[in-house]
Amino acid sequence: MNLETYVVERDGLPVKLTSKEFGILKLLAEHPGRVYTKTQIYASVWNDAFIGDDNIINVHMRRLREKLEEEPSDPRYIKTLWGLGYKLEADRT
């Protein structure tokens, strides 16, 4: 992930992300392992107060996983902590 050029690569190939997807990934990447609630993600990326529409965050996370994860249904990096939020996790081996 290159923060200056806004380029994200997977397996050496560029991945096209929307500005919101990039913003979410950047937020998670800045503090790997830190759990962010949906409210925190929305406030940071959308620069607005969260109005309680969980679906908008869920959809963006799903799209990010589809673009970045080998198995989006069993993600290695973008983890969900049910009832808490999301975090970026190091590779599990």
C-alpha positions as CSV (number, residue, x, y, z in Angstrom):
1,M,0.0,0.0,0.0
2,N,1.6,3.3,-1.1
3,L,0.0,6.2,0.7
4,E,1.6,8.8,-1.6
5,T,0.3,7.3,-4.9
6,Y,-2.8,5.6,-3.5
7,V,-1.8,2.4,-5.1
8,V,-2.5,-1.0,-3.5
9,E,-1.1,-4.2,-4.9
10,R,-2.0,-7.8,-4.4
11,D,0.5,-10.4,-5.6
12,G,2.3,-7.7,-7.5
13,L,-0.7,-6.5,-9.4
14,P,-2.5,-3.2,-8.8
15,V,-5.9,-3.4,-7.1
16,K,-8.5,-0.7,-8.0
17,L,-10.1,0.6,-4.8
18,T,-12.7,3.4,-4.4
19,S,-11.7,6.3,-2.2
20,K,-13.8,5.0,0.7
21,E,-12.2,1.5,0.4
22,F,-8.8,3.0,0.4
23,G,-9.7,5.2,3.3
24,I,-10.9,2.2,5.3
25,L,-7.8,0.2,4.4
26,K,-5.5,3.1,5.3
27,L,-7.2,3.5,8.7
28,L,-6.8,-0.1,9.5
29,A,-3.2,-0.2,8.2
30,E,-2.1,2.7,10.3
31,H,-2.7,0.7,13.5
32,P,-2.6,-3.0,12.7
33,G,-4.3,-5.1,15.4
34,R,-6.3,-2.2,16.7
35,V,-10.1,-2.8,16.6
36,Y,-12.2,-0.1,15.0
37,T,-15.9,0.1,15.6
38,K,-18.2,0.8,12.7
39,T,-18.8,4.2,14.2
40,Q,-15.1,5.0,14.3
41,I,-14.6,3.8,10.7
42,Y,-17.5,5.9,9.5
43,A,-16.5,9.0,11.3
44,S,-12.9,8.7,10.1
45,V,-13.5,7.8,6.5
46,W,-16.8,9.6,5.8
47,N,-15.9,12.6,8.0
48,D,-19.5,12.5,9.3
49,A,-21.5,11.3,12.2
50,F,-22.5,7.7,12.0
51,I,-26.3,7.4,11.6
52,G,-26.5,3.7,12.5
53,D,-26.6,2.2,9.0
54,D,-24.4,-0.8,9.6
55,N,-24.9,-2.0,6.0
56,I,-22.8,0.7,4.5
57,I,-19.7,-0.5,6.5
58,N,-20.5,-4.2,5.9
59,V,-20.7,-3.6,2.1
60,H,-17.4,-1.8,2.0
61,M,-15.7,-4.4,4.1
62,R,-17.0,-7.2,1.8
63,R,-15.8,-5.4,-1.3
64,L,-12.4,-4.8,0.3
65,R,-12.1,-8.5,1.1
66,E,-13.2,-9.5,-2.4
67,K,-10.4,-7.4,-3.8
68,L,-7.7,-8.2,-1.3
69,E,-8.3,-11.6,0.2
70,E,-7.7,-15.0,-1.5
71,E,-10.7,-16.3,0.3
72,P,-13.0,-13.4,1.2
73,S,-15.3,-15.7,3.2
74,D,-12.3,-16.7,5.4
75,P,-10.2,-13.6,5.5
76,R,-6.6,-13.6,6.5
77,Y,-6.1,-9.8,7.0
78,I,-9.3,-7.9,7.5
79,K,-10.9,-9.6,10.5
80,T,-14.3,-9.1,12.0
81,L,-14.6,-9.2,15.8
82,W,-18.3,-9.8,16.2
83,G,-20.0,-7.2,18.3
84,L,-16.9,-5.0,18.3
85,G,-15.6,-4.1,14.9
86,Y,-12.8,-4.7,12.4
87,K,-9.1,-4.9,12.5
88,L,-6.2,-5.5,10.1
89,E,-4.3,-8.6,11.3
90,A,-0.9,-9.9,10.3
91,D,-0.7,-13.0,8.2
92,R,-1.7,-16.1,10.1
93,T,0.5,-19.1,9.3
